[in-house]
């Protein structure tokens, strides 16, 4: 499902015009990205939690050059679905 499809579905369910729904969806996405980038957790009850995970430093390989390289410790975005969300997938 794309952002446009989400906007379309919300418009049809709520009757709100698409420009307003698109603005809200984009503002939500920016808010989540900014919070996670600032090491904050975003918890949406019944949906899940957006946060970061730290990947430890490791040795990687450049196969074409046959070299070992050090991949430094870095953070990645992470989403953990709520139990209610996971339960929907089991049905």
MARZA-122146 format. One record per atom (N, C-alpha, C): x, y, z. Coordinates in pm, whole numbers, padded with zeros to 5 digits, always signed. Example, Ala and Ser with C-alpha at 12.3 -4.5 7.8 and 13.67 -1.06 7.14 Angstrom:
<sites>
+01319-00569+00780+01230-00450+00780+01320-00330+00780+01285-00225+00708+01367-00106+00714+01290+00003+00787
</sites>
This chain:
<sites>
+00085-00117+00000+00000+00000+00000+00090+00124+00000+00061+00216-00088+00141+00339-00098+00077+00450-00015+00152+00561-00002+00099+00676+00070-00028+00728+00004-00029+00730-00129-00148+00777-00202-00269+00688-00174-00246+00558-00165-00355+00466-00136-00406+00485+00008-00316+00512+00100-00356+00539+00239-00441+00664+00243-00395+00770+00176-00470+00896+00172-00609+00873+00113-00615+00798+00004-00742+00770-00061-00837+00694+00031-00785+00596+00101-00868+00516+00192-00919+00600+00309-00832+00684+00366-00874+00769+00478-00979+00869+00430-00961+00923+00310-01061+01016+00254-01197+00950+00241-01198+00828+00190-01325+00760+00170-01390+00721+00302-01311+00692+00404-01367+00653+00534-01412+00772+00618-01347+00888+00599-01378+01002+00685-01454+01114+00615-01444+01119+00481-01508+01228+00408-01427+01356+00408-01306+01352+00458-01219+01470+00459-01149+01478+00324-01129+01601+00273-01068+01616+00141-00923+01569+00140-00879+01523+00024-00750+01456+00013-00631+01546+00045-00638+01677+00014-00527+01766+00046-00502+01773+00196-00609+01777+00274-00595+01783+00420-00541+01652+00475-00592+01541+00424-00546+01410+00470-00399+01391+00434-00360+01430+00312-00221+01418+00270-00130+01501+00360-00172+01622+00395-00093+01707+00483-00075+01643+00620-00180+01581+00672-00172+01516+00803-00080+01393+00797-00095+01313+00692-00011+01192+00678+00136+01231+00667+00165+01332+00586+00304+01376+00570+00358+01435+00699+00276+01512+00772+00321+01568+00899+00348+01458+01001+00265+01354+01001+00287+01240+01091+00419+01172+01059+00445+01149+00931+00569+01084+00891+00692+01167+00930+00685+01298+00909+00796+01386+00946+00817+01385+01097+00708+01388+01172+00718+01387+01319+00784+01258+01368+00744+01146+01311+00802+01017+01351+00950+01013+01315+00985+01054+01193+01125+01052+01151+01211+01143+01238+01161+01264+01268+01238+01357+01351+01258+01302+01492+01154+01245+01549+01164+01191+01684+01263+01075+01689+01254+00983+01596+01344+00868+01594+01488+00913+01568+01506+01012+01481+01640+01065+01453+01701+01130+01577+01616+01178+01668+01663+01239+01793+01662+01140+01909+01666+01010+01878+01671+00902+01978+01550+00899+02070+01435+00940+02021+01312+00931+02098+01231+00812+02045+01155+00749+02134+01064+00643+02092+00929+00706+02058+00866+00654+01955+00731+00697+01919+00641+00577+01942+00552+00587+02040+00465+00476+02077+00322+00510+02034+00267+00427+01946+00128+00442+01903+00050+00322+01955-00030+00345+02058-00103+00237+02125-00186+00158+02025-00173+00027+02029-00247-00061+01940-00183-00077+01802-00076-00002+01776-00008-00011+01646+00135-00060+01664+00216+00016+01740+00353-00027+01762+00443+00088+01805+00573+00057+01812+00671+00153+01858+00780+00171+01753+00809+00296+01721+00920+00330+01632+01036+00372+01721+01153+00315+01697+01270+00346+01777+01396+00319+01695+01512+00322+01759+01636+00288+01691+01701+00169+01759+01781+00099+01682+01866-00007+01734+02009+00026+01697+02101-00013+01782+02242+00010+01754+02305-00119+01704+02364-00112+01588+02437-00226+01533+02582-00211+01575+02640-00317+01630+02778-00313+01676+02874-00309+01557+02996-00264+01585+03100-00265+01484+03127-00409+01442+03153-00428+01312+03180-00563+01264+03275-00557+01144+03325-00672+01109+03412-00684+00993+03326-00727+00873+03334-00651+00766+03262-00683+00644+03361-00719+00535+03309-00760+00420+03395-00800+00309+03359-00722+00183+03463-00678+00111+03447-00626-00024+03486-00740-00116+03389-00812-00165+03414-00934-00240+03493-00907-00368+03459-00801-00441+03528-00770-00567+03676-00740-00545+03707-00675-00432+03846-00638-00404+03914-00739-00312+03840-00838-00264+03892-00938-00172+03958-00874-00049+03887-00779+00011+03937-00706+00128+03839-00718+00243+03893-00705+00364+03810-00693+00483+03801-00546+00518+03683-00501+00557+03665-00363+00599+03592-00361+00732+03614-00256+00807+03545-00240+00934+03419-00159+00910+03306-00217+00947+03178-00145+00941+03158-00088+01080+03160+00046+01094+03152+00104+01228+03014+00084+01293+03012+00100+01424+02885+00095+01498+02793+00202+01441+02666+00168+01422+02571+00265+01367+02430+00232+01415+02344+00331+01402+02205+00315+01443+02118+00292+01320+02013+00212+01340+01916+00187+01233+01776+00210+01289+01681+00253+01205+01543+00264+01252+01484+00126+01274+01394+00114+01371+01335-00015+01406+01190+00005+01444+01103-00087+01397+00962-00083+01432+00925-00213+01502+00863-00201+01618+00815-00319+01691+00662-00310+01696+00592-00403+01630+00447-00397+01631+00388-00430+01768+00275-00370+01798+00204-00398+01923+00145-00539+01918+00119-00597+02034+00062-00732+02041-00070-00741+01966-00153-00636+01975-00282-00635+01905-00259-00645+01754-00158-00576+01705-00123-00579+01564-00075-00718+01525+00013-00778+01605+00065-00911+01576-00047-01015+01577-00142-00999+01668-00254-01093+01676-00337-01093+01548-00348-00980+01481-00423-00972+01355-00360-01059+01247-00229-01074+01252-00158-01152+01151-00172-01301+01174-00206-01341+01295-00218-01483+01328-00352-01539+01287-00449-01455+01257-00584-01502+01224-00595-01538+01078
</sites>
